[in-house]
Amino acid sequence: MTLSTAPLFRPFAVGSLTVPNRIVMAPMTRNFAPGGVLVPEVAGYYRRRAEQGVGLIITEGTVIDHPAAANDPRVPRFHGEDALEAWARVVREVHAAGGRIMPQLWHVGTVRTPGQSPNPTALPVGPSGLSDPATRGSEPLTLAEIEGLVAVFGSAAASARRLGFDGLELHGAHGFLIDQFLWGGTNRRTDLFGGDRRGRTRFAVEVVRACRREVGAAFPIVFRWSQFKAQDYAARLAATPGELAEVLEPLVDAGVDVFDCSTRRCWEPAFEGSPLSLAGWTRKVTGRPVIAVGSVGLSRDISEGASYEPGVGPRFGDSGTASLDRVLEVVARDEVDLVAVGRALIADPAWVTKVREQRAGELLPFNRTQLEALV
C-alpha cells in the first residue's frame, strides 16, 4: 500500500446504526450448519472478526422459511427455535466484542443442486421456473405463491430485529431468487411482476416493503445486488446508468437504506465512458450509501479457479494478497461509503488490525483449504 488507509477508519452512520470504520465483513457461505443449525464454533468465528476491528459483519446467507429456500443441508436456517437460538448466540458474542452484525436473508430460487437440498421433494421456485435463460426447472410461481414468499421475508426481518441484530441484508444478487425476478434472462413474466425493468423490480420492492413494515423506519435495510450471476458472469441488469436507475430507484422508494454492490473487482468502471465503479454509479443514481465489494486485498477475483464440489459446496480459487491502493482511491474520493472484505477475512481474522497498523506485509493469502475450518 502506498496510499493512506485513514479514509477506511472514519465512522459511518445509517438509521439506528453507527459503525466505527468503513470495513464490512462480506457474507460468505461457510456450510457449518448441519441440519440448518449453526455449530457453536460459528459464534467464535464471527466474534474474532469483531475483536479485530471489523466495523460491520454481514453474516453468511441464511435461508428464509420456505421448503425450497436452501440448496444445501449445511446452509443455516433463519427460522425454527433451534436455528434462531444459534443466531442469537452469534449476536451476543459479536456484541460482547463491541461489534455490529446483520444477517443476510436468502432464498436460492431455482439454483439448486440435485440431491443437495435439505428438502429434496420440494421443487425449485422462480418467477418463470428458469435457473438460466435456457434451463427450466419448475413452473412459474403463481401470484399467491409470490405473496407467500414476500410474507416469509417479512417474518424473517421481524426475527432479525427480535434477536437483536443491528440491521439486515437482503440477498438480491448472483442469480438467486430476488435476482431471478430482476434479470430478464430468468423473468419472462408478463404480469405485474415482469415485463420491463421496473416491473421486474416489483418482487424486490414488495419484499423490501414487507421487511420495512416489520422492523420500523430506523432499522437499516441493506440490499445486495450484482450485474453478474453465478450462472452467467457476463449477465447485465443494466447496460447504461439510465437503465440502472430504472432498476434501483423503486427500491429506494420502498425503503432500502444501503446498496451492497457485488462485483468481481470493485474498482473497475461499470459503464463505458465513465471511470465510476458499479458502487459509484449506484450511489450516483440512488443517492443512497453504498458498499463496494470484489477482490479487496486479493490478486484473483472470485471467478478465477472457482468450482462447486458436490458434498462440499462452493470452492473459491487460491489467491495471493494485493495492494489496496485502487480500493483506497475510490474511498478517498467519496465514490463509495463502505468496503466489504470477503475471502481475505476468511484467511486472516486480524486483517483489519494489520491494515490499520500498516502491516501489509503480514497479511495472509487465501487458499481454498481455509474453507474447511472456522479460524
C-alpha positions as CSV (number, residue, x, y, z in Angstrom):
1,M,0.0,0.0,0.0
2,T,1.3,3.4,-0.9
3,L,-1.9,5.4,0.0
4,S,-3.1,6.3,3.4
5,T,-5.7,3.9,5.0
6,A,-7.1,6.7,7.1
7,P,-10.3,7.0,4.9
8,L,-11.2,3.4,5.9
9,F,-11.2,4.3,9.6
10,R,-13.8,7.0,9.7
11,P,-17.1,6.3,11.4
12,F,-20.3,5.8,9.4
13,A,-23.9,6.1,10.5
14,V,-27.2,5.0,8.9
15,G,-30.6,4.8,10.7
16,S,-30.1,3.5,14.2
17,L,-26.6,2.1,13.3
18,T,-23.2,3.7,13.8
19,V,-20.1,1.8,12.9
20,P,-16.5,2.8,13.9
21,N,-15.0,2.3,10.4
22,R,-15.8,1.7,6.8
23,I,-14.8,-2.0,6.7
24,V,-17.5,-4.6,6.3
25,M,-17.2,-8.4,6.5
26,A,-18.9,-9.7,3.4
27,P,-21.4,-12.5,3.5
28,M,-19.7,-15.8,2.7
29,T,-21.2,-19.3,2.8
30,R,-19.4,-21.5,5.2
31,N,-21.6,-24.6,5.4
32,F,-21.1,-25.2,9.2
33,A,-24.8,-25.7,9.9
34,P,-25.7,-29.4,9.9
35,G,-29.5,-29.6,9.5
36,G,-29.5,-25.8,9.1
37,V,-28.4,-25.1,12.7
38,L,-25.0,-23.3,13.2
39,V,-22.4,-25.2,15.2
40,P,-21.3,-23.3,18.3
41,E,-17.9,-22.5,16.8
42,V,-19.5,-20.1,14.3
43,A,-20.2,-17.6,17.1
44,G,-16.5,-17.5,17.9
45,Y,-15.6,-17.2,14.2
46,Y,-17.7,-14.0,14.0
47,R,-16.6,-12.7,17.4
48,R,-12.9,-12.9,16.4
49,R,-13.5,-10.6,13.4
50,A,-15.4,-8.1,15.7
51,E,-12.5,-8.3,18.2
52,Q,-10.1,-7.4,15.4
53,G,-12.0,-4.3,14.4
54,V,-14.4,-5.1,11.6
55,G,-16.8,-2.2,11.5
56,L,-19.9,-4.3,10.4
57,I,-20.3,-8.0,10.0
58,I,-22.8,-9.3,7.4
59,T,-23.4,-12.9,8.0
60,E,-23.3,-15.8,5.5
61,G,-26.5,-16.2,3.7
62,T,-29.2,-17.7,5.9
63,V,-32.4,-19.1,4.4
64,I,-36.0,-18.0,5.0
65,D,-38.8,-20.3,6.0
66,H,-39.7,-21.9,2.6
67,P,-39.2,-25.6,1.7
68,A,-37.2,-24.7,-1.5
69,A,-35.1,-21.8,0.0
70,A,-31.8,-23.8,0.5
71,N,-29.6,-25.6,-1.9
72,D,-27.5,-27.4,0.8
73,P,-28.5,-29.0,4.1
74,R,-25.5,-27.3,5.8
75,V,-26.6,-23.8,5.0
76,P,-28.0,-22.1,8.1
77,R,-31.7,-21.5,8.5
78,F,-33.3,-18.3,9.8
79,H,-36.4,-20.0,11.2
80,G,-37.1,-22.6,13.8
81,E,-36.3,-22.2,17.5
82,D,-33.1,-24.2,17.3
83,A,-31.7,-22.2,14.4
84,L,-32.7,-18.9,15.8
85,E,-31.2,-19.6,19.2
86,A,-27.9,-20.4,17.4
87,W,-28.1,-17.0,15.7
88,A,-28.9,-15.3,19.0
89,R,-25.7,-16.7,20.4
90,V,-23.8,-15.2,17.4
91,V,-25.3,-11.8,18.1
92,R,-24.4,-12.0,21.8
93,E,-20.8,-12.9,21.1
94,V,-20.3,-10.2,18.5
95,H,-21.9,-7.5,20.6
96,A,-19.8,-8.6,23.6
97,A,-16.8,-7.9,21.5
98,G,-18.1,-4.4,20.5
99,G,-19.1,-5.4,17.0
100,R,-22.2,-4.8,14.9
101,I,-23.9,-7.5,12.8
102,M,-26.6,-8.1,10.3
103,P,-28.0,-11.4,8.9
104,Q,-28.2,-11.9,5.1
105,L,-31.7,-13.2,4.3
106,W,-31.6,-15.6,1.3
107,H,-33.7,-17.8,-1.0
108,V,-31.8,-19.6,-3.8
109,G,-34.8,-19.8,-6.1
110,T,-34.2,-22.2,-8.9
111,V,-30.4,-22.5,-8.3
112,R,-30.4,-25.9,-6.6
113,T,-28.1,-28.9,-6.9
114,P,-30.0,-32.2,-7.2
115,G,-29.6,-34.3,-4.1
116,Q,-28.1,-31.4,-2.1
117,S,-31.3,-29.7,-0.9
118,P,-32.4,-30.3,2.7
119,N,-35.9,-30.8,1.2
120,P,-35.3,-33.0,-1.9
121,T,-39.0,-33.3,-2.7
122,A,-39.6,-29.6,-2.8
123,L,-39.4,-28.2,-6.4
124,P,-37.3,-25.2,-7.1
125,V,-39.2,-21.9,-7.5
126,G,-38.6,-18.9,-9.6
127,P,-40.5,-16.2,-11.4
128,S,-40.6,-18.2,-14.7
129,G,-39.2,-21.5,-13.4
130,L,-35.9,-20.9,-15.1
131,S,-32.5,-21.3,-13.5
132,D,-30.8,-19.7,-16.5
133,P,-32.2,-18.4,-19.8
134,A,-32.2,-21.9,-21.3
135,T,-33.0,-24.2,-18.4
136,R,-36.4,-24.7,-16.9
137,G,-36.6,-26.5,-13.5
138,S,-40.2,-25.8,-12.5
139,E,-43.4,-24.0,-13.3
140,P,-43.6,-20.2,-12.9
141,L,-44.6,-19.0,-9.4
142,T,-48.3,-18.1,-9.0
143,L,-49.4,-14.8,-7.6
144,A,-50.5,-16.5,-4.4
145,E,-47.1,-18.2,-4.1
146,I,-45.3,-14.8,-4.6
147,E,-47.4,-13.2,-2.0
148,G,-46.5,-16.0,0.4
149,L,-42.8,-15.6,-0.3
150,V,-43.0,-11.9,0.4
151,A,-44.6,-12.6,3.7
152,V,-41.9,-15.0,4.7
153,F,-39.2,-12.5,4.0
154,G,-41.1,-10.1,6.3
155,S,-41.3,-12.7,9.1
156,A,-37.5,-13.2,8.8
157,A,-37.0,-9.5,9.1
158,A,-39.1,-9.4,12.3
159,S,-36.9,-12.2,13.7
160,A,-33.7,-10.3,12.9
161,R,-34.9,-7.3,14.9
162,R,-36.2,-9.5,17.8
163,L,-32.9,-11.3,18.1
164,G,-31.0,-8.0,18.5
165,F,-29.3,-7.8,15.1
166,D,-28.3,-4.2,14.0
167,G,-29.9,-4.3,10.6
168,L,-30.5,-6.8,7.8
169,E,-29.3,-7.5,4.3
170,L,-31.5,-8.9,1.5
171,H,-29.6,-11.2,-1.0
172,G,-30.8,-9.8,-4.3
173,A,-27.7,-10.8,-6.3
174,H,-25.8,-13.6,-8.1
175,G,-28.8,-15.2,-9.8
176,F,-30.7,-16.3,-6.7
177,L,-34.5,-15.8,-6.2
178,I,-34.8,-12.0,-5.9
179,D,-32.3,-11.5,-8.7
180,Q,-34.1,-14.0,-10.8
181,F,-37.0,-11.6,-10.8
182,L,-34.7,-8.7,-11.6
183,W,-33.0,-10.4,-14.5
184,G,-34.7,-10.6,-17.9
185,G,-32.9,-13.8,-18.6
186,T,-34.9,-15.7,-15.9
187,N,-38.0,-13.5,-15.6
188,R,-40.2,-13.9,-18.7
189,R,-43.4,-12.9,-16.9
190,T,-45.9,-10.6,-18.5
191,D,-47.9,-9.7,-15.3
192,L,-47.2,-7.1,-12.7
193,F,-44.0,-8.9,-11.6
194,G,-42.5,-9.0,-15.1
195,G,-42.3,-7.0,-18.3
196,D,-40.0,-4.0,-18.3
197,R,-37.2,-3.3,-15.7
198,R,-39.5,-1.6,-13.3
199,G,-42.0,-4.5,-13.5
200,R,-39.2,-7.0,-12.8
201,T,-38.2,-5.0,-9.8
202,R,-41.6,-5.3,-8.2
203,F,-41.0,-8.5,-6.3
204,A,-37.9,-7.0,-4.7
205,V,-39.9,-3.9,-3.9
206,E,-42.6,-5.9,-2.2
207,V,-40.0,-7.8,-0.2
208,V,-38.4,-4.6,1.0
209,R,-41.7,-3.1,1.9
210,A,-42.7,-6.2,3.9
211,C,-39.4,-6.1,5.8
212,R,-39.7,-2.4,6.5
213,R,-43.2,-2.8,7.9
214,E,-41.8,-5.4,10.4
215,V,-38.6,-3.5,11.5
216,G,-39.7,0.1,11.5
217,A,-38.1,3.2,10.0
218,A,-34.7,3.3,11.8
219,F,-33.6,-0.3,11.4
220,P,-31.2,-0.4,8.4
221,I,-32.1,-2.5,5.4
222,V,-29.2,-3.3,3.0
223,F,-29.9,-4.6,-0.5
224,R,-27.2,-6.7,-2.2
225,W,-27.3,-6.6,-6.0
226,S,-25.0,-7.6,-8.8
227,Q,-24.8,-7.4,-12.6
228,F,-23.1,-10.9,-12.9
229,K,-24.8,-14.2,-12.0
230,A,-23.3,-17.4,-10.8
231,Q,-24.9,-18.9,-13.9
232,D,-23.5,-16.2,-16.2
233,Y,-20.6,-13.9,-15.4
234,A,-21.4,-11.7,-18.4
235,A,-25.0,-11.1,-17.5
236,R,-26.2,-7.5,-17.0
237,L,-29.3,-6.0,-15.4
238,A,-28.4,-2.6,-16.8
239,A,-26.3,-1.6,-19.8
240,T,-26.5,2.2,-19.1
241,P,-26.8,4.4,-16.0
242,G,-30.4,5.2,-17.1
243,E,-31.3,1.5,-17.1
244,L,-29.6,1.2,-13.7
245,A,-31.9,3.9,-12.3
246,E,-34.9,2.1,-13.6
247,V,-33.9,-1.0,-11.5
248,L,-32.8,0.7,-8.3
249,E,-35.0,3.8,-7.9
250,P,-38.1,1.7,-6.9
251,L,-36.0,0.0,-4.2
252,V,-35.1,3.4,-2.7
253,D,-38.8,4.3,-2.6
254,A,-39.6,1.0,-1.0
255,G,-37.1,1.6,1.9
256,V,-33.6,0.4,1.1
257,D,-31.0,2.3,3.1
258,V,-27.8,1.0,1.7
259,F,-26.9,-0.9,-1.5
260,D,-24.2,-3.6,-1.4
261,C,-22.8,-3.7,-4.9
262,S,-21.2,-7.1,-5.7
263,T,-18.6,-7.1,-8.5
264,R,-15.6,-9.2,-9.4
265,R,-13.3,-6.2,-9.0
266,C,-14.9,-3.3,-7.1
267,W,-12.7,-0.6,-8.6
268,E,-13.4,-1.3,-12.2
269,P,-15.6,1.1,-14.3
270,A,-19.2,0.0,-14.6
271,F,-20.1,1.7,-17.9
272,E,-18.2,2.7,-21.0
273,G,-17.2,6.4,-21.0
274,S,-17.1,6.8,-17.2
275,P,-14.5,5.9,-14.5
276,L,-17.2,5.3,-11.9
277,S,-17.4,1.8,-10.4
278,L,-20.7,-0.1,-10.1
279,A,-20.9,1.1,-6.5
280,G,-20.1,4.7,-7.5
281,W,-22.9,4.7,-10.1
282,T,-25.3,3.1,-7.7
283,R,-24.6,5.9,-5.2
284,K,-25.0,8.5,-8.0
285,V,-28.4,7.3,-9.3
286,T,-29.9,6.4,-5.9
287,G,-28.5,9.0,-3.5
288,R,-28.0,6.1,-1.0
289,P,-24.8,5.0,0.7
290,V,-23.1,2.0,-1.0
291,I,-20.8,-0.9,-0.1
292,A,-18.2,-1.8,-2.6
293,V,-17.1,-5.5,-2.7
294,G,-15.0,-7.6,-5.0
295,S,-11.4,-8.8,-4.8
296,V,-10.5,-6.4,-1.9
297,G,-6.9,-7.2,-0.8
298,L,-6.6,-10.2,-3.2
299,S,-4.8,-10.8,-6.5
300,R,-7.5,-13.0,-8.1
301,D,-11.2,-12.4,-8.5
302,I,-13.9,-14.7,-7.2
303,S,-14.4,-16.4,-10.5
304,E,-10.8,-17.4,-11.1
305,G,-10.2,-21.0,-10.1
306,A,-13.7,-21.4,-8.6
307,S,-15.7,-24.6,-8.6
308,Y,-18.6,-26.3,-7.0
309,E,-17.9,-29.6,-5.4
310,P,-20.9,-31.9,-4.6
311,G,-21.0,-32.5,-0.8
312,V,-18.6,-29.7,-0.3
313,G,-20.1,-26.6,-1.8
314,P,-18.6,-23.5,-3.5
315,R,-14.8,-23.6,-3.6
316,F,-13.0,-20.4,-4.5
317,G,-9.6,-20.5,-6.1
318,D,-6.5,-19.7,-4.2
319,S,-5.3,-16.0,-4.2
320,G,-2.3,-14.1,-3.1
321,T,-2.6,-10.7,-1.4
322,A,-2.7,-7.4,-3.4
323,S,-2.3,-3.7,-2.7
324,L,-5.3,-1.8,-1.5
325,D,-4.4,1.3,-3.4
326,R,-7.2,1.0,-6.1
327,V,-9.8,0.5,-3.3
328,L,-8.4,3.3,-1.3
329,E,-8.6,5.6,-4.2
330,V,-12.4,5.2,-4.6
331,V,-12.9,5.5,-0.9
332,A,-10.8,8.7,-0.6
333,R,-12.7,10.4,-3.4
334,D,-16.0,9.5,-1.7
335,E,-17.2,7.4,-4.5
336,V,-18.2,4.6,-2.0
337,D,-19.1,4.7,1.6
338,L,-18.1,1.2,2.9
339,V,-15.8,-1.6,1.6
340,A,-16.6,-5.2,2.1
341,V,-13.9,-7.8,2.6
342,G,-14.6,-11.4,1.8
343,R,-12.0,-14.2,1.3
344,A,-9.3,-12.1,2.9
345,L,-11.2,-12.1,6.2
346,I,-11.6,-15.9,6.0
347,A,-7.8,-16.2,5.6
348,D,-6.9,-13.7,8.3
349,P,-9.1,-12.7,11.2
350,A,-6.7,-9.9,12.0
351,W,-6.9,-8.4,8.5
352,V,-8.4,-5.1,9.8
353,T,-5.9,-4.6,12.6
354,K,-3.0,-5.3,10.2
355,V,-4.4,-2.8,7.6
356,R,-4.9,-0.1,10.3
357,E,-1.4,-0.6,11.6
358,Q,0.1,-0.5,8.1
359,R,1.3,-4.1,8.4
360,A,0.5,-5.1,4.8
361,G,3.5,-7.5,4.6
362,E,1.9,-9.6,7.3
363,L,-1.5,-10.1,5.5
364,L,-2.2,-13.8,4.8
365,P,-3.1,-15.1,1.3
366,F,-6.3,-17.0,0.8
367,N,-6.3,-20.7,-0.2
368,R,-9.3,-23.0,-0.6
369,T,-8.3,-25.3,2.3
370,Q,-9.2,-22.5,4.7
371,L,-12.9,-23.1,3.9
372,E,-12.6,-26.5,5.7
373,A,-12.2,-24.9,9.2
374,L,-13.5,-21.9,11.2
375,V,-10.3,-20.0,12.0
